């Protein structure tokens, strides 16, 4: 097998005859667009060498754009519904706007370009968003490389650089920070008391104490059902997760971490006190909670629905409900401001991470919804809330610091259709 050189217009190309797996011979173009016959022959022999090694990529396959590959790749993934929505969000907002119209082969050696793209995301959004966006691109290109659509994966992270001593010290400090306890029993009590005072809700106190002594995830706590509590244990079987369309679905805990947790007696007493406040509940005849949408999809409701009134910690009301107005979602503010929900969350909770221009844009969108930030000091503790513009003195929403509940995040998901305290 050797390359055959031919001239097309002012350029040269190299072709060869290969035998398919079914035994049929066919012509393939090894390289095209060369300035001279010698250059075409040299690149042709290089392509034949790659064919023998099994690493050659047909240029016609390599011209597949990343957007086209994404539309082929994503439906083939076996993902949880929440993970699928996260992938769609990352693709729509970060990956495809940057690389969607690029051919896969044009990304073969785009290592530094991808690293700079990640840094741009990191400067405007949270570090986790940047890491997730690059991780998704890495998985897509990894599968493309396995199908020989691209020669290598440029999104793969290379080995860390720097002195060995610096890396060892950094790893040691990281492990030390991970091993440190976040608080002690007194600290948990004070934190739970502060949460209860700020929100005006007794169940926030019990929720914080339960989290401190069980290390349950917030989605698992919010999804905790009455019949999963015994005199000594909590059976973790479900969590609540809020989707982009405001549906609150019931699903298994993250990473399938079903488990039974031993609970101290004083925490059990608090939980039973909370259950007694909720009133009677019939788990057999309780209807599905209407907070889940997809009314016409019976299979979806059966798989992800949860019984109404089953949860120990009931949902909170929206940010403006005490004033009799419609609730405002974080996604609504993000859409009006033309930014992501993470950026709105940063403006509300970590404004120092957001540029002044973006912060003013988000604050203007908040004002359009009739919301404005107010800051109050109580005993030296800075408390930030989002209050409705024009509210009466002393009237503020029953919300924890930060004001608007972050959407698309299991740690803040609550069933708003269940009765409130």
ROLUM-804713 format. One line per 3 residues: number of its first residue (from 1); for each residue z negated, x, y of C-alpha. Coordinates in steps of 0.1 Angstrom, whole numbers, plus 5000, padded with zeros to 4 digits. Each point is the difference from the previous one (the first is absolute). Last residue first. Layout:
NUM	Z,X,Y; ...;
***
This chain:
421	4406,4542,5259; 5037,4997,4996; 5018,4978,4976;
418	5028,5015,4979; 5034,4999,5016; 4996,5034,5018;
415	4998,5019,4967; 4992,5035,5011; 5020,5032,4999;
412	4984,5029,5019; 4998,5027,4973; 5032,4986,4984;
409	5022,5010,5029; 5033,4982,5009; 4984,4986,5031;
406	4973,5016,5022; 4975,4975,5014; 5000,4997,5037;
403	4969,5009,5019; 4993,5037,4994; 4962,4997,4996;
400	4990,4970,4978; 5012,4965,5009; 4982,4968,5010;
397	5021,4996,5032; 4982,5004,5033; 4984,4974,5023;
394	4974,5016,5022; 5018,4991,5032; 5027,4973,4993;
391	5033,5012,4987; 5028,5007,5025; 5018,5025,4978;
388	4990,4998,4964; 4978,5029,4989; 5010,5030,4980;
385	4969,5021,4992; 4988,5035,5005; 4963,5008,4996;
382	4986,5033,5013; 4964,5004,4987; 4976,5013,5026;
379	4977,4970,4995; 5027,4976,5005; 5030,5011,5020;
376	5029,4976,5005; 5037,5007,5001; 5026,4973,5005;
373	5036,5001,4988; 5023,4972,5010; 5016,4971,4981;
370	5021,4971,5013; 5029,5007,4976; 5020,5015,5029;
367	4969,5021,5008; 5002,5015,4965; 5037,5008,5005;
364	4991,5018,5032; 4973,5020,4982; 5026,5010,4974;
361	5024,5013,5026; 4972,5018,5019; 4989,5017,4969;
358	5036,5011,4991; 5004,5016,5035; 4966,5017,4999;
355	5007,5016,4966; 4979,4989,4971; 4973,5020,4981;
352	4975,4997,5028; 5002,4962,4997; 4982,5001,4966;
349	4987,4964,4993; 5022,4976,5019; 5029,5023,5009;
346	4998,5014,4965; 5002,4966,4984; 5030,4992,5022;
343	5017,5032,4987; 4992,4991,4964; 5015,4966,5005;
340	5033,5017,5009; 5016,5000,5034; 5024,4977,5019;
337	4973,4986,5023; 5007,4964,4991; 5003,5008,4963;
334	4968,5020,5000; 4981,4972,5017; 5012,4975,4974;
331	4993,5024,4971; 4964,5003,5012; 4997,4963,4997;
328	4989,4976,5027; 4981,4969,4992; 5008,4967,5018;
325	4976,4988,5027; 4968,4980,4999; 4979,5026,5018;
322	4980,5009,4969; 5033,5004,4981; 5013,5029,5023;
319	4996,5029,4976; 5006,4981,4968; 4971,4987,4979;
316	4982,5019,4973; 5005,4995,4964; 4972,4993,4975;
313	4980,5027,4982; 4990,4987,4966; 5034,4988,4990;
310	5008,4970,4979; 5005,4975,5029; 5036,4993,4992;
307	5013,5015,4967; 5023,5030,5002; 5038,5002,4998;
304	5019,5031,4990; 5014,4991,4966; 4998,4962,5001;
301	5013,5000,5036; 5029,5022,4991; 5009,4980,4969;
298	4999,4967,5020; 5025,5013,5026; 5006,4971,5024;
295	4968,5006,5020; 5008,5036,5005; 4968,5003,5022;
292	4965,5010,4990; 4974,4988,5025; 5000,4966,4983;
289	4972,5011,4976; 5008,4988,4965; 4981,4969,4990;
286	4964,5001,4986; 4998,4979,4968; 4986,5026,4976;
283	4982,5022,5025; 4979,4971,5014; 4981,5013,5031;
280	4969,4987,5016; 4987,5015,5033; 5009,5032,5017;
277	4964,5008,5012; 4988,5003,4964; 5027,5027,4994;
274	4988,5021,5029; 4964,4999,4987; 5014,5009,4965;
271	5017,5031,5016; 4968,5010,5018; 4980,4997,4968;
268	5026,5021,4982; 4997,5027,5026; 4962,5001,4996;
265	5003,5003,4963; 5022,5031,5001; 5036,4995,4987;
262	5016,5015,4969; 5038,4999,5004; 5024,4986,4974;
259	5036,5013,5002; 5037,4992,5004; 5016,5029,5017;
256	5037,4990,4995; 5012,5025,5026; 4987,4978,5028;
253	4982,4969,4989; 5018,4971,4983; 5017,4974,5022;
250	4991,4970,5021; 5025,4992,5028; 4994,4993,5037;
247	5032,4988,5015; 5005,5011,5036; 5037,5006,4996;
244	4995,5038,4999; 4976,4997,4971; 4962,4999,5000;
241	4982,5014,4970; 4970,4985,4983; 4983,5018,4971;
238	4993,4991,4964; 4982,5011,4969; 4968,5018,5011;
235	4971,4987,4979; 4969,5004,5020; 4968,5008,4981;
232	4962,4994,4996; 4993,4962,5003; 5037,4992,4997;
229	5028,4998,5026; 5036,4994,4990; 4996,4962,5000;
226	4997,5000,5038; 5033,5017,5008; 5004,5034,5017;
223	5034,5000,5018; 4985,5012,5033; 4980,5026,4982;
220	5030,5012,4979; 5022,5002,5031; 4972,5020,5017;
217	4998,5025,4972; 4968,5000,4980; 4977,5030,5005;
214	4972,4980,4983; 4969,5007,5021; 5016,5004,5034;
211	5026,4973,4993; 4973,4975,4992; 4980,5008,5031;
208	5031,4996,5022; 5009,4966,4984; 4964,4988,5003;
205	5000,5008,5038; 5034,4986,5005; 4988,4968,4982;
202	4975,4994,5028; 5027,4996,5026; 4998,5005,5038;
199	5027,5027,4998; 4983,5026,5021; 4965,4992,4988;
196	5010,4999,4963; 5019,5033,5003; 4970,5017,5017;
193	4977,4988,4973; 5023,5013,4973; 5001,5034,5017;
190	4963,5001,5003; 4995,4992,4964; 5026,5024,4988;
187	4984,5028,5021; 4966,4992,4985; 5014,5002,4965;
184	5018,5033,5006; 5035,5006,5015; 5035,5014,4993;
181	4988,5021,4971; 5016,5035,5000; 5021,5009,4970;
178	5033,4993,5017; 4990,5022,5030; 4991,5029,4976;
175	5033,4996,4982; 5019,5002,5032; 4979,5030,5013;
172	5007,5019,4967; 5038,4992,5002; 5001,5013,5036;
169	4981,5031,4991; 5023,5006,4970; 5031,4995,5022;
166	4988,5024,5027; 4991,5027,4974; 5034,4997,4983;
163	5017,5007,5034; 5026,4976,5012; 5028,4979,4985;
160	4998,4969,4979; 5025,4997,4971; 5031,4978,5007;
157	4998,4963,5005; 5029,4981,4984; 5020,4982,5027;
154	5031,5022,4994; 5004,4988,4964; 5029,5020,4984;
151	5037,4996,4991; 5004,4964,5011; 5016,4971,4981;
148	4993,5018,4967; 4981,4970,4986; 4968,5021,4999;
145	5007,5011,5036; 5002,4963,5011; 4967,4994,4983;
142	4984,5028,5019; 5017,4989,5032; 4983,4966,4998;
139	4966,5014,4990; 5001,5025,5029; 5011,4973,5025;
136	4970,4979,4989; 4976,5030,5004; 5014,5008,5034;
133	4993,4965,5012; 4965,5000,4983; 4990,5033,5016;
130	5011,4988,5035; 4982,4967,4996; 4969,5019,4988;
127	5000,5022,5030; 4999,4970,5024; 5028,4992,5023;
124	5017,5017,5030; 4993,5037,4994; 5001,4996,4962;
121	5034,4983,5002; 5014,5029,5019; 4984,5024,4976;
118	5017,4983,4970; 5034,5003,5017; 4994,5037,5006;
115	4992,5005,4963; 5032,4980,4991; 5021,5022,5022;
112	4984,5032,4986; 5008,4990,4965; 5035,4987,5007;
109	5017,5021,4974; 5014,4973,4978; 4999,4973,5027;
106	5038,5000,5007; 5005,4995,4962; 4983,4966,5002;
103	5023,4988,5027; 4982,4990,5032; 5002,4964,5013;
100	4965,4991,4991; 4984,5033,5010; 4979,4994,5031;
97	5000,4962,5004; 5000,4998,4961; 4968,5020,4995;
94	4976,4989,5028; 4999,4963,5008; 5020,4982,4973;
91	4993,5024,4972; 4963,5002,5007; 4996,4963,5003;
88	5021,4993,4969; 4978,5025,4981; 4968,4983,5012;
85	5014,4966,4990; 5007,5013,4965; 4966,5015,4997;
82	4984,4966,5008; 5021,4982,4975; 4992,5026,4973;
79	5029,5022,4992; 5023,5006,4971; 5029,5018,5017;
76	5036,4990,4993; 5002,4978,5031; 4992,5030,5022;
73	5027,5024,4987; 5032,4982,5005; 4993,4988,5035;
70	4985,5034,5008; 5031,5018,4987; 5022,4979,5024;
67	4976,5009,5028; 5000,5037,4990; 5038,5001,5002;
64	5021,5008,4969; 5023,5029,5009; 4984,5020,4973;
61	5016,4978,4974; 5035,5009,5013; 4990,5037,5002;
58	4994,5000,4963; 4967,5018,4994; 4999,5032,4979;
55	4967,5008,4983; 5010,5000,4963; 5001,5037,4997;
52	5037,5000,4990; 5007,4976,5029; 4981,5024,5024;
49	5023,5028,4989; 5030,4978,5005; 4988,4993,5036;
46	4997,5038,5007; 5036,5005,4986; 5012,4973,5024;
43	4982,5015,5030; 5018,5033,4994; 5033,4983,4995;
40	4997,4979,5031; 4991,5030,5021; 5029,5020,4986;
37	5024,4970,5007; 4989,4999,5037; 4982,4977,5024;
34	4983,4979,4974; 4998,4962,5004; 4995,4992,4963;
31	4978,5011,4971; 4998,4993,4963; 5023,4970,4999;
28	5001,4986,4965; 5029,4994,4977; 4995,4982,4967;
25	5000,5007,4963; 4987,4974,4976; 4975,5009,4972;
22	4976,4972,5006; 4975,5024,5016; 5026,5009,5025;
19	5022,5031,4998; 5006,5019,5032; 5032,5010,5018;
16	4996,5019,5033; 5006,4997,5037; 4997,5023,5030;
13	5010,4989,5035; 5018,5015,5029; 5003,4989,5036;
10	5029,4997,5025; 5016,4970,4984; 4989,4999,4964;
7	5004,5034,4983; 4993,5004,4963; 4979,5024,4980;
4	4993,4995,4963; 4965,5011,4988; 4996,5013,4964;
1	4989,4986,4967;
***
